[in-house]
Amino acid sequence: MARGWESKSVESQMESSQSKSDAGSKKRLTPEAASVLRKRGSLLLARVHLQHQMEACPHPRYQTMLQNALADVERQLADLNQSEL
């Protein structure tokens, strides 16, 4: 009797695993979508980095350069968002 219960448990685990792998395959991104996600992540990290540098920057010329770089990153993010719509 215990042996039958174990086989049912294994069977249900296999079915569960199969349904999870089916659900995972539905969530796969196209190479273009994956590229956009990577680029967005990169730009968001760059924006945070630039903001931290601006907070710690005592030199006005360097701060101007950082502001220009931040504006460029913001523009790229906006372009990326527009292309998705």
PDB file of N, CA, C and O in Angstrom:
ATOM      1  N   MET A   1       0.815  -1.182   0.000  1.00  0.00           N
ATOM      2  CA  MET A   1       0.000   0.000   0.000  1.00  0.00           C
ATOM      3  C   MET A   1       0.869   1.261   0.000  1.00  0.00           C
ATOM      4  O   MET A   1       0.580   2.203  -0.737  1.00  0.00           O
ATOM      5  N   ALA A   2       1.902   1.292   0.794  1.00  0.00           N
ATOM      6  CA  ALA A   2       2.787   2.448   0.829  1.00  0.00           C
ATOM      7  C   ALA A   2       3.493   2.616  -0.503  1.00  0.00           C
ATOM      8  O   ALA A   2       3.774   3.736  -0.929  1.00  0.00           O
ATOM      9  N   ARG A   3       3.775   1.519  -1.148  1.00  0.00           N
ATOM     10  CA  ARG A   3       4.458   1.583  -2.430  1.00  0.00           C
ATOM     11  C   ARG A   3       3.586   2.258  -3.484  1.00  0.00           C
ATOM     12  O   ARG A   3       4.093   3.035  -4.294  1.00  0.00           O
ATOM     13  N   GLY A   4       2.300   1.980  -3.489  1.00  0.00           N
ATOM     14  CA  GLY A   4       1.378   2.614  -4.425  1.00  0.00           C
ATOM     15  C   GLY A   4       1.284   4.109  -4.174  1.00  0.00           C
ATOM     16  O   GLY A   4       1.198   4.897  -5.115  1.00  0.00           O
ATOM     17  N   TRP A   5       1.299   4.498  -2.908  1.00  0.00           N
ATOM     18  CA  TRP A   5       1.222   5.920  -2.557  1.00  0.00           C
ATOM     19  C   TRP A   5       2.460   6.653  -3.056  1.00  0.00           C
ATOM     20  O   TRP A   5       2.366   7.769  -3.565  1.00  0.00           O
ATOM     21  N   GLU A   6       3.627   6.018  -2.908  1.00  0.00           N
ATOM     22  CA  GLU A   6       4.864   6.636  -3.379  1.00  0.00           C
ATOM     23  C   GLU A   6       4.832   6.834  -4.884  1.00  0.00           C
ATOM     24  O   GLU A   6       5.262   7.878  -5.373  1.00  0.00           O
ATOM     25  N   SER A   7       4.341   5.871  -5.618  1.00  0.00           N
ATOM     26  CA  SER A   7       4.322   6.000  -7.073  1.00  0.00           C
ATOM     27  C   SER A   7       3.368   7.113  -7.494  1.00  0.00           C
ATOM     28  O   SER A   7       3.632   7.819  -8.467  1.00  0.00           O
ATOM     29  N   LYS A   8       2.254   7.277  -6.764  1.00  0.00           N
ATOM     30  CA  LYS A   8       1.331   8.373  -7.055  1.00  0.00           C
ATOM     31  C   LYS A   8       2.006   9.707  -6.774  1.00  0.00           C
ATOM     32  O   LYS A   8       1.834  10.669  -7.522  1.00  0.00           O
ATOM     33  N   SER A   9       2.766   9.759  -5.701  1.00  0.00           N
ATOM     34  CA  SER A   9       3.472  10.992  -5.356  1.00  0.00           C
ATOM     35  C   SER A   9       4.494  11.348  -6.429  1.00  0.00           C
ATOM     36  O   SER A   9       4.599  12.505  -6.837  1.00  0.00           O
ATOM     37  N   VAL A  10       5.236  10.362  -6.877  1.00  0.00           N
ATOM     38  CA  VAL A  10       6.235  10.588  -7.922  1.00  0.00           C
ATOM     39  C   VAL A  10       5.538  11.026  -9.206  1.00  0.00           C
ATOM     40  O   VAL A  10       6.012  11.922  -9.904  1.00  0.00           O
ATOM     41  N   GLU A  11       4.417  10.390  -9.509  1.00  0.00           N
ATOM     42  CA  GLU A  11       3.677  10.742 -10.714  1.00  0.00           C
ATOM     43  C   GLU A  11       3.186  12.193 -10.647  1.00  0.00           C
ATOM     44  O   GLU A  11       3.282  12.935 -11.624  1.00  0.00           O
ATOM     45  N   SER A  12       2.667  12.582  -9.496  1.00  0.00           N
ATOM     46  CA  SER A  12       2.182  13.961  -9.371  1.00  0.00           C
ATOM     47  C   SER A  12       3.334  14.961  -9.431  1.00  0.00           C
ATOM     48  O   SER A  12       3.169  16.065  -9.948  1.00  0.00           O
ATOM     49  N   GLN A  13       4.494  14.582  -8.907  1.00  0.00           N
ATOM     50  CA  GLN A  13       5.658  15.455  -8.993  1.00  0.00           C
ATOM     51  C   GLN A  13       6.113  15.617 -10.438  1.00  0.00           C
ATOM     52  O   GLN A  13       6.500  16.707 -10.857  1.00  0.00           O
ATOM     53  N   MET A  14       6.063  14.534 -11.187  1.00  0.00           N
ATOM     54  CA  MET A  14       6.451  14.597 -12.593  1.00  0.00           C
ATOM     55  C   MET A  14       5.482  15.471 -13.385  1.00  0.00           C
ATOM     56  O   MET A  14       5.901  16.247 -14.244  1.00  0.00           O
ATOM     57  N   GLU A  15       4.189  15.346 -13.096  1.00  0.00           N
ATOM     58  CA  GLU A  15       3.193  16.174 -13.769  1.00  0.00           C
ATOM     59  C   GLU A  15       3.382  17.641 -13.420  1.00  0.00           C
ATOM     60  O   GLU A  15       3.275  18.516 -14.279  1.00  0.00           O
ATOM     61  N   SER A  16       3.660  17.896 -12.162  1.00  0.00           N
ATOM     62  CA  SER A  16       3.896  19.265 -11.708  1.00  0.00           C
ATOM     63  C   SER A  16       5.120  19.848 -12.398  1.00  0.00           C
ATOM     64  O   SER A  16       5.107  20.999 -12.835  1.00  0.00           O
ATOM     65  N   SER A  17       6.168  19.054 -12.492  1.00  0.00           N
ATOM     66  CA  SER A  17       7.383  19.500 -13.170  1.00  0.00           C
ATOM     67  C   SER A  17       7.118  19.786 -14.634  1.00  0.00           C
ATOM     68  O   SER A  17       7.616  20.771 -15.178  1.00  0.00           O
ATOM     69  N   GLN A  18       6.337  18.930 -15.274  1.00  0.00           N
ATOM     70  CA  GLN A  18       6.004  19.114 -16.689  1.00  0.00           C
ATOM     71  C   GLN A  18       5.194  20.389 -16.896  1.00  0.00           C
ATOM     72  O   GLN A  18       5.443  21.134 -17.843  1.00  0.00           O
ATOM     73  N   SER A  19       4.226  20.645 -16.015  1.00  0.00           N
ATOM     74  CA  SER A  19       3.408  21.848 -16.174  1.00  0.00           C
ATOM     75  C   SER A  19       4.234  23.101 -15.921  1.00  0.00           C
ATOM     76  O   SER A  19       3.991  24.130 -16.552  1.00  0.00           O
ATOM     77  N   LYS A  20       5.203  23.041 -15.015  1.00  0.00           N
ATOM     78  CA  LYS A  20       6.083  24.188 -14.770  1.00  0.00           C
ATOM     79  C   LYS A  20       6.970  24.455 -15.980  1.00  0.00           C
ATOM     80  O   LYS A  20       7.199  25.609 -16.341  1.00  0.00           O
ATOM     81  N   SER A  21       7.469  23.394 -16.607  1.00  0.00           N
ATOM     82  CA  SER A  21       8.318  23.597 -17.778  1.00  0.00           C
ATOM     83  C   SER A  21       7.494  24.121 -18.950  1.00  0.00           C
ATOM     84  O   SER A  21       8.003  24.894 -19.762  1.00  0.00           O
ATOM     85  N   ASP A  22       6.232  23.714 -19.051  1.00  0.00           N
ATOM     86  CA  ASP A  22       5.354  24.250 -20.090  1.00  0.00           C
ATOM     87  C   ASP A  22       5.104  25.729 -19.855  1.00  0.00           C
ATOM     88  O   ASP A  22       5.125  26.518 -20.799  1.00  0.00           O
ATOM     89  N   ALA A  23       4.867  26.111 -18.613  1.00  0.00           N
ATOM     90  CA  ALA A  23       4.629  27.515 -18.292  1.00  0.00           C
ATOM     91  C   ALA A  23       5.889  28.336 -18.534  1.00  0.00           C
ATOM     92  O   ALA A  23       5.796  29.481 -18.977  1.00  0.00           O
ATOM     93  N   GLY A  24       7.056  27.783 -18.255  1.00  0.00           N
ATOM     94  CA  GLY A  24       8.312  28.480 -18.487  1.00  0.00           C
ATOM     95  C   GLY A  24       8.581  28.711 -19.950  1.00  0.00           C
ATOM     96  O   GLY A  24       9.145  29.738 -20.329  1.00  0.00           O
ATOM     97  N   SER A  25       8.182  27.765 -20.777  1.00  0.00           N
ATOM     98  CA  SER A  25       8.421  27.930 -22.207  1.00  0.00           C
ATOM     99  C   SER A  25       7.527  29.006 -22.790  1.00  0.00           C
ATOM    100  O   SER A  25       7.889  29.620 -23.794  1.00  0.00           O
ATOM    101  N   LYS A  26       6.382  29.253 -22.199  1.00  0.00           N
ATOM    102  CA  LYS A  26       5.491  30.297 -22.680  1.00  0.00           C
ATOM    103  C   LYS A  26       6.041  31.681 -22.358  1.00  0.00           C
ATOM    104  O   LYS A  26       5.699  32.647 -23.040  1.00  0.00           O
ATOM    105  N   LYS A  27       6.879  31.799 -21.344  1.00  0.00           N
ATOM    106  CA  LYS A  27       7.406  33.082 -20.915  1.00  0.00           C
ATOM    107  C   LYS A  27       8.716  33.441 -21.607  1.00  0.00           C
ATOM    108  O   LYS A  27       9.315  34.465 -21.280  1.00  0.00           O
ATOM    109  N   ARG A  28       9.164  32.647 -22.530  1.00  0.00           N
ATOM    110  CA  ARG A  28      10.418  32.938 -23.218  1.00  0.00           C
ATOM    111  C   ARG A  28      10.270  34.193 -24.051  1.00  0.00           C
ATOM    112  O   ARG A  28       9.241  34.430 -24.684  1.00  0.00           O
ATOM    113  N   LEU A  29      11.316  34.981 -24.034  1.00  0.00           N
ATOM    114  CA  LEU A  29      11.319  36.231 -24.780  1.00  0.00           C
ATOM    115  C   LEU A  29      11.992  36.039 -26.132  1.00  0.00           C
ATOM    116  O   LEU A  29      12.830  35.158 -26.324  1.00  0.00           O
ATOM    117  N   THR A  30      11.599  36.882 -27.038  1.00  0.00           N
ATOM    118  CA  THR A  30      12.284  36.894 -28.326  1.00  0.00           C
ATOM    119  C   THR A  30      13.660  37.514 -28.104  1.00  0.00           C
ATOM    120  O   THR A  30      13.858  38.222 -27.117  1.00  0.00           O
ATOM    121  N   PRO A  31      14.601  37.269 -28.986  1.00  0.00           N
ATOM    122  CA  PRO A  31      15.924  37.887 -28.818  1.00  0.00           C
ATOM    123  C   PRO A  31      15.858  39.408 -28.785  1.00  0.00           C
ATOM    124  O   PRO A  31      16.631  40.047 -28.072  1.00  0.00           O
ATOM    125  N   GLU A  32      14.943  39.989 -29.551  1.00  0.00           N
ATOM    126  CA  GLU A  32      14.806  41.445 -29.561  1.00  0.00           C
ATOM    127  C   GLU A  32      14.302  41.953 -28.216  1.00  0.00           C
ATOM    128  O   GLU A  32      14.801  42.954 -27.702  1.00  0.00           O
ATOM    129  N   ALA A  33      13.311  41.262 -27.643  1.00  0.00           N
ATOM    130  CA  ALA A  33      12.762  41.669 -26.351  1.00  0.00           C
ATOM    131  C   ALA A  33      13.809  41.505 -25.253  1.00  0.00           C
ATOM    132  O   ALA A  33      13.902  42.347 -24.359  1.00  0.00           O
ATOM    133  N   ALA A  34      14.588  40.445 -25.310  1.00  0.00           N
ATOM    134  CA  ALA A  34      15.647  40.243 -24.318  1.00  0.00           C
ATOM    135  C   ALA A  34      16.697  41.338 -24.433  1.00  0.00           C
ATOM    136  O   ALA A  34      17.215  41.814 -23.423  1.00  0.00           O
ATOM    137  N   SER A  35      17.012  41.737 -25.659  1.00  0.00           N
ATOM    138  CA  SER A  35      17.975  42.803 -25.876  1.00  0.00           C
ATOM    139  C   SER A  35      17.470  44.119 -25.306  1.00  0.00           C
ATOM    140  O   SER A  35      18.233  44.868 -24.696  1.00  0.00           O
ATOM    141  N   VAL A  36      16.190  44.404 -25.501  1.00  0.00           N
ATOM    142  CA  VAL A  36      15.591  45.633 -24.968  1.00  0.00           C
ATOM    143  C   VAL A  36      15.627  45.619 -23.440  1.00  0.00           C
ATOM    144  O   VAL A  36      15.932  46.636 -22.818  1.00  0.00           O
ATOM    145  N   LEU A  37      15.319  44.483 -22.842  1.00  0.00           N
ATOM    146  CA  LEU A  37      15.362  44.378 -21.377  1.00  0.00           C
ATOM    147  C   LEU A  37      16.776  44.584 -20.840  1.00  0.00           C
ATOM    148  O   LEU A  37      16.964  45.257 -19.827  1.00  0.00           O
ATOM    149  N   ARG A  38      17.763  44.011 -21.513  1.00  0.00           N
ATOM    150  CA  ARG A  38      19.151  44.199 -21.088  1.00  0.00           C
ATOM    151  C   ARG A  38      19.568  45.656 -21.208  1.00  0.00           C
ATOM    152  O   ARG A  38      20.223  46.202 -20.320  1.00  0.00           O
ATOM    153  N   LYS A  39      19.183  46.279 -22.312  1.00  0.00           N
ATOM    154  CA  LYS A  39      19.545  47.682 -22.537  1.00  0.00           C
ATOM    155  C   LYS A  39      18.882  48.571 -21.490  1.00  0.00           C
ATOM    156  O   LYS A  39      19.519  49.479 -20.955  1.00  0.00           O
ATOM    157  N   ARG A  40      17.608  48.317 -21.194  1.00  0.00           N
ATOM    158  CA  ARG A  40      16.908  49.105 -20.178  1.00  0.00           C
ATOM    159  C   ARG A  40      17.587  48.948 -18.818  1.00  0.00           C
ATOM    160  O   ARG A  40      17.788  49.929 -18.102  1.00  0.00           O
ATOM    161  N   GLY A  41      17.937  47.720 -18.471  1.00  0.00           N
ATOM    162  CA  GLY A  41      18.621  47.483 -17.201  1.00  0.00           C
ATOM    163  C   GLY A  41      19.946  48.218 -17.132  1.00  0.00           C
ATOM    164  O   GLY A  41      20.297  48.792 -16.101  1.00  0.00           O
ATOM    165  N   SER A  42      20.671  48.196 -18.221  1.00  0.00           N
ATOM    166  CA  SER A  42      21.953  48.904 -18.295  1.00  0.00           C
ATOM    167  C   SER A  42      21.768  50.399 -18.114  1.00  0.00           C
ATOM    168  O   SER A  42      22.513  51.047 -17.378  1.00  0.00           O
ATOM    169  N   LEU A  43      20.766  50.940 -18.796  1.00  0.00           N
ATOM    170  CA  LEU A  43      20.517  52.377 -18.708  1.00  0.00           C
ATOM    171  C   LEU A  43      20.056  52.784 -17.313  1.00  0.00           C
ATOM    172  O   LEU A  43      20.436  53.845 -16.817  1.00  0.00           O
ATOM    173  N   LEU A  44      19.248  51.955 -16.685  1.00  0.00           N
ATOM    174  CA  LEU A  44      18.803  52.267 -15.327  1.00  0.00           C
ATOM    175  C   LEU A  44      19.975  52.250 -14.347  1.00  0.00           C
ATOM    176  O   LEU A  44      20.066  53.102 -13.463  1.00  0.00           O
ATOM    177  N   LEU A  45      20.862  51.284 -14.508  1.00  0.00           N
ATOM    178  CA  LEU A  45      22.050  51.249 -13.648  1.00  0.00           C
ATOM    179  C   LEU A  45      22.947  52.455 -13.894  1.00  0.00           C
ATOM    180  O   LEU A  45      23.496  53.025 -12.952  1.00  0.00           O
ATOM    181  N   ALA A  46      23.094  52.840 -15.143  1.00  0.00           N
ATOM    182  CA  ALA A  46      23.912  54.006 -15.474  1.00  0.00           C
ATOM    183  C   ALA A  46      23.304  55.269 -14.869  1.00  0.00           C
ATOM    184  O   ALA A  46      24.022  56.136 -14.370  1.00  0.00           O
ATOM    185  N   ARG A  47      21.976  55.364 -14.918  1.00  0.00           N
ATOM    186  CA  ARG A  47      21.312  56.543 -14.346  1.00  0.00           C
ATOM    187  C   ARG A  47      21.556  56.630 -12.846  1.00  0.00           C
ATOM    188  O   ARG A  47      21.871  57.703 -12.332  1.00  0.00           O
ATOM    189  N   VAL A  48      21.414  55.525 -12.147  1.00  0.00           N
ATOM    190  CA  VAL A  48      21.658  55.519 -10.696  1.00  0.00           C
ATOM    191  C   VAL A  48      23.109  55.882 -10.395  1.00  0.00           C
ATOM    192  O   VAL A  48      23.388  56.649  -9.474  1.00  0.00           O
ATOM    193  N   HIS A  49      24.022  55.327 -11.177  1.00  0.00           N
ATOM    194  CA  HIS A  49      25.451  55.611 -10.974  1.00  0.00           C
ATOM    195  C   HIS A  49      25.738  57.101 -11.180  1.00  0.00           C
ATOM    196  O   HIS A  49      26.455  57.714 -10.388  1.00  0.00           O
ATOM    197  N   LEU A  50      25.184  57.671 -12.232  1.00  0.00           N
ATOM    198  CA  LEU A  50      25.399  59.088 -12.503  1.00  0.00           C
ATOM    199  C   LEU A  50      24.791  59.960 -11.406  1.00  0.00           C
ATOM    200  O   LEU A  50      25.382  60.966 -11.014  1.00  0.00           O
ATOM    201  N   GLN A  51      23.628  59.585 -10.916  1.00  0.00           N
ATOM    202  CA  GLN A  51      23.002  60.353  -9.845  1.00  0.00           C
ATOM    203  C   GLN A  51      23.857  60.339  -8.579  1.00  0.00           C
ATOM    204  O   GLN A  51      23.992  61.363  -7.909  1.00  0.00           O
ATOM    205  N   HIS A  52      24.428  59.191  -8.252  1.00  0.00           N
ATOM    206  CA  HIS A  52      25.304  59.101  -7.079  1.00  0.00           C
ATOM    207  C   HIS A  52      26.562  59.930  -7.276  1.00  0.00           C
ATOM    208  O   HIS A  52      27.035  60.584  -6.346  1.00  0.00           O
ATOM    209  N   GLN A  53      27.100  59.902  -8.481  1.00  0.00           N
ATOM    210  CA  GLN A  53      28.289  60.700  -8.752  1.00  0.00           C
ATOM    211  C   GLN A  53      27.984  62.187  -8.642  1.00  0.00           C
ATOM    212  O   GLN A  53      28.805  62.955  -8.140  1.00  0.00           O
ATOM    213  N   MET A  54      26.817  62.593  -9.107  1.00  0.00           N
ATOM    214  CA  MET A  54      26.446  64.000  -9.031  1.00  0.00           C
ATOM    215  C   MET A  54      26.308  64.469  -7.589  1.00  0.00           C
ATOM    216  O   MET A  54      26.671  65.599  -7.262  1.00  0.00           O
ATOM    217  N   GLU A  55      25.787  63.607  -6.732  1.00  0.00           N
ATOM    218  CA  GLU A  55      25.631  63.958  -5.317  1.00  0.00           C
ATOM    219  C   GLU A  55      26.978  64.155  -4.643  1.00  0.00           C
ATOM    220  O   GLU A  55      27.105  64.982  -3.740  1.00  0.00           O
ATOM    221  N   ALA A  56      27.978  63.407  -5.070  1.00  0.00           N
ATOM    222  CA  ALA A  56      29.285  63.452  -4.422  1.00  0.00           C
ATOM    223  C   ALA A  56      30.262  64.397  -5.118  1.00  0.00           C
ATOM    224  O   ALA A  56      31.395  64.554  -4.663  1.00  0.00           O
ATOM    225  N   CYS A  57      29.846  65.018  -6.198  1.00  0.00           N
ATOM    226  CA  CYS A  57      30.756  65.808  -7.020  1.00  0.00           C
ATOM    227  C   CYS A  57      30.851  67.255  -6.524  1.00  0.00           C
ATOM    228  O   CYS A  57      29.838  67.951  -6.457  1.00  0.00           O
ATOM    229  N   PRO A  58      32.066  67.715  -6.176  1.00  0.00           N
ATOM    230  CA  PRO A  58      32.209  69.099  -5.727  1.00  0.00           C
ATOM    231  C   PRO A  58      32.539  70.083  -6.858  1.00  0.00           C
ATOM    232  O   PRO A  58      32.401  71.292  -6.669  1.00  0.00           O
ATOM    233  N   HIS A  59      32.963  69.602  -8.009  1.00  0.00           N
ATOM    234  CA  HIS A  59      33.411  70.472  -9.093  1.00  0.00           C
ATOM    235  C   HIS A  59      32.264  70.794 -10.050  1.00  0.00           C
ATOM    236  O   HIS A  59      31.603  69.886 -10.555  1.00  0.00           O
ATOM    237  N   PRO A  60      32.023  72.096 -10.304  1.00  0.00           N
ATOM    238  CA  PRO A  60      30.897  72.477 -11.171  1.00  0.00           C
ATOM    239  C   PRO A  60      31.039  71.986 -12.614  1.00  0.00           C
ATOM    240  O   PRO A  60      30.046  71.608 -13.235  1.00  0.00           O
ATOM    241  N   ARG A  61      32.244  71.986 -13.146  1.00  0.00           N
ATOM    242  CA  ARG A  61      32.428  71.536 -14.530  1.00  0.00           C
ATOM    243  C   ARG A  61      32.132  70.044 -14.669  1.00  0.00           C
ATOM    244  O   ARG A  61      31.480  69.613 -15.620  1.00  0.00           O
ATOM    245  N   TYR A  62      32.618  69.270 -13.713  1.00  0.00           N
ATOM    246  CA  TYR A  62      32.369  67.829 -13.742  1.00  0.00           C
ATOM    247  C   TYR A  62      30.885  67.554 -13.523  1.00  0.00           C
ATOM    248  O   TYR A  62      30.324  66.631 -14.115  1.00  0.00           O
ATOM    249  N   GLN A  63      30.257  68.355 -12.676  1.00  0.00           N
ATOM    250  CA  GLN A  63      28.826  68.176 -12.427  1.00  0.00           C
ATOM    251  C   GLN A  63      28.020  68.484 -13.702  1.00  0.00           C
ATOM    252  O   GLN A  63      27.021  67.820 -13.980  1.00  0.00           O
ATOM    253  N   THR A  64      28.450  69.481 -14.463  1.00  0.00           N
ATOM    254  CA  THR A  64      27.793  69.789 -15.733  1.00  0.00           C
ATOM    255  C   THR A  64      27.932  68.622 -16.695  1.00  0.00           C
ATOM    256  O   THR A  64      26.979  68.259 -17.386  1.00  0.00           O
ATOM    257  N   MET A  65      29.105  68.045 -16.737  1.00  0.00           N
ATOM    258  CA  MET A  65      29.335  66.892 -17.606  1.00  0.00           C
ATOM    259  C   MET A  65      28.437  65.719 -17.183  1.00  0.00           C
ATOM    260  O   MET A  65      27.869  65.028 -18.029  1.00  0.00           O
ATOM    261  N   LEU A  66      28.316  65.506 -15.877  1.00  0.00           N
ATOM    262  CA  LEU A  66      27.462  64.434 -15.382  1.00  0.00           C
ATOM    263  C   LEU A  66      25.991  64.703 -15.700  1.00  0.00           C
ATOM    264  O   LEU A  66      25.247  63.776 -16.022  1.00  0.00           O
ATOM    265  N   GLN A  67      25.571  65.959 -15.613  1.00  0.00           N
ATOM    266  CA  GLN A  67      24.191  66.313 -15.947  1.00  0.00           C
ATOM    267  C   GLN A  67      23.903  66.040 -17.422  1.00  0.00           C
ATOM    268  O   GLN A  67      22.822  65.565 -17.771  1.00  0.00           O
ATOM    269  N   ASN A  68      24.871  66.341 -18.282  1.00  0.00           N
ATOM    270  CA  ASN A  68      24.702  66.063 -19.711  1.00  0.00           C
ATOM    271  C   ASN A  68      24.607  64.554 -19.966  1.00  0.00           C
ATOM    272  O   ASN A  68      23.798  64.100 -20.776  1.00  0.00           O
ATOM    273  N   ALA A  69      25.433  63.798 -19.273  1.00  0.00           N
ATOM    274  CA  ALA A  69      25.400  62.343 -19.421  1.00  0.00           C
ATOM    275  C   ALA A  69      24.071  61.783 -18.914  1.00  0.00           C
ATOM    276  O   ALA A  69      23.496  60.880 -19.520  1.00  0.00           O
ATOM    277  N   LEU A  70      23.593  62.329 -17.798  1.00  0.00           N
ATOM    278  CA  LEU A  70      22.316  61.886 -17.247  1.00  0.00           C
ATOM    279  C   LEU A  70      21.167  62.220 -18.202  1.00  0.00           C
ATOM    280  O   LEU A  70      20.251  61.417 -18.378  1.00  0.00           O
ATOM    281  N   ALA A  71      21.216  63.390 -18.811  1.00  0.00           N
ATOM    282  CA  ALA A  71      20.187  63.766 -19.786  1.00  0.00           C
ATOM    283  C   ALA A  71      20.198  62.814 -20.981  1.00  0.00           C
ATOM    284  O   ALA A  71      19.146  62.450 -21.505  1.00  0.00           O
ATOM    285  N   ASP A  72      21.389  62.418 -21.402  1.00  0.00           N
ATOM    286  CA  ASP A  72      21.502  61.482 -22.512  1.00  0.00           C
ATOM    287  C   ASP A  72      20.922  60.119 -22.151  1.00  0.00           C
ATOM    288  O   ASP A  72      20.230  59.501 -22.960  1.00  0.00           O
ATOM    289  N   VAL A  73      21.201  59.654 -20.945  1.00  0.00           N
ATOM    290  CA  VAL A  73      20.654  58.367 -20.491  1.00  0.00           C
ATOM    291  C   VAL A  73      19.135  58.453 -20.418  1.00  0.00           C
ATOM    292  O   VAL A  73      18.438  57.526 -20.829  1.00  0.00           O
ATOM    293  N   GLU A  74      18.619  59.567 -19.894  1.00  0.00           N
ATOM    294  CA  GLU A  74      17.172  59.746 -19.813  1.00  0.00           C
ATOM    295  C   GLU A  74      16.542  59.752 -21.208  1.00  0.00           C
ATOM    296  O   GLU A  74      15.463  59.193 -21.405  1.00  0.00           O
ATOM    297  N   ARG A  75      17.215  60.382 -22.175  1.00  0.00           N
ATOM    298  CA  ARG A  75      16.714  60.412 -23.549  1.00  0.00           C
ATOM    299  C   ARG A  75      16.675  59.006 -24.136  1.00  0.00           C
ATOM    300  O   ARG A  75      15.714  58.628 -24.805  1.00  0.00           O
ATOM    301  N   GLN A  76      17.726  58.239 -23.880  1.00  0.00           N
ATOM    302  CA  GLN A  76      17.763  56.865 -24.393  1.00  0.00           C
ATOM    303  C   GLN A  76      16.657  56.011 -23.780  1.00  0.00           C
ATOM    304  O   GLN A  76      16.046  55.193 -24.467  1.00  0.00           O
ATOM    305  N   LEU A  77      16.402  56.204 -22.480  1.00  0.00           N
ATOM    306  CA  LEU A  77      15.311  55.475 -21.835  1.00  0.00           C
ATOM    307  C   LEU A  77      13.959  55.866 -22.426  1.00  0.00           C
ATOM    308  O   LEU A  77      13.103  55.009 -22.647  1.00  0.00           O
ATOM    309  N   ALA A  78      13.770  57.154 -22.681  1.00  0.00           N
ATOM    310  CA  ALA A  78      12.516  57.616 -23.280  1.00  0.00           C
ATOM    311  C   ALA A  78      12.354  57.037 -24.684  1.00  0.00           C
ATOM    312  O   ALA A  78      11.261  56.614 -25.061  1.00  0.00           O
ATOM    313  N   ASP A  79      13.437  57.017 -25.455  1.00  0.00           N
ATOM    314  CA  ASP A  79      13.372  56.433 -26.805  1.00  0.00           C
ATOM    315  C   ASP A  79      13.033  54.956 -26.742  1.00  0.00           C
ATOM    316  O   ASP A  79      12.265  54.451 -27.560  1.00  0.00           O
ATOM    317  N   LEU A  80      13.601  54.275 -25.779  1.00  0.00           N
ATOM    318  CA  LEU A  80      13.343  52.845 -25.615  1.00  0.00           C
ATOM    319  C   LEU A  80      11.873  52.608 -25.258  1.00  0.00           C
ATOM    320  O   LEU A  80      11.248  51.681 -25.775  1.00  0.00           O
ATOM    321  N   ASN A  81      11.329  53.435 -24.386  1.00  0.00           N
ATOM    322  CA  ASN A  81       9.918  53.309 -24.003  1.00  0.00           C
ATOM    323  C   ASN A  81       9.011  53.627 -25.185  1.00  0.00           C
ATOM    324  O   ASN A  81       7.983  52.972 -25.360  1.00  0.00           O
ATOM    325  N   GLN A  82       9.366  54.615 -26.000  1.00  0.00           N
ATOM    326  CA  GLN A  82       8.554  54.974 -27.151  1.00  0.00           C
ATOM    327  C   GLN A  82       8.550  53.854 -28.196  1.00  0.00           C
ATOM    328  O   GLN A  82       7.530  53.597 -28.836  1.00  0.00           O
ATOM    329  N   SER A  83       9.685  53.200 -28.361  1.00  0.00           N
ATOM    330  CA  SER A  83       9.764  52.145 -29.369  1.00  0.00           C
ATOM    331  C   SER A  83       8.942  50.930 -28.988  1.00  0.00           C
ATOM    332  O   SER A  83       8.536  50.160 -29.859  1.00  0.00           O
ATOM    333  N   GLU A  84       8.689  50.744 -27.695  1.00  0.00           N
ATOM    334  CA  GLU A  84       7.873  49.608 -27.256  1.00  0.00           C
ATOM    335  C   GLU A  84       6.397  49.847 -27.489  1.00  0.00           C
ATOM    336  O   GLU A  84       5.639  48.894 -27.662  1.00  0.00           O
ATOM    337  N   LEU A  85       5.976  51.093 -27.496  1.00  0.00           N
ATOM    338  CA  LEU A  85       4.554  51.392 -27.678  1.00  0.00           C
ATOM    339  C   LEU A  85       4.211  51.161 -29.108  1.00  0.00           C
ATOM    340  O   LEU A  85       3.060  51.348 -29.504  1.00  0.00           O
TER     341      LEU A  85
END
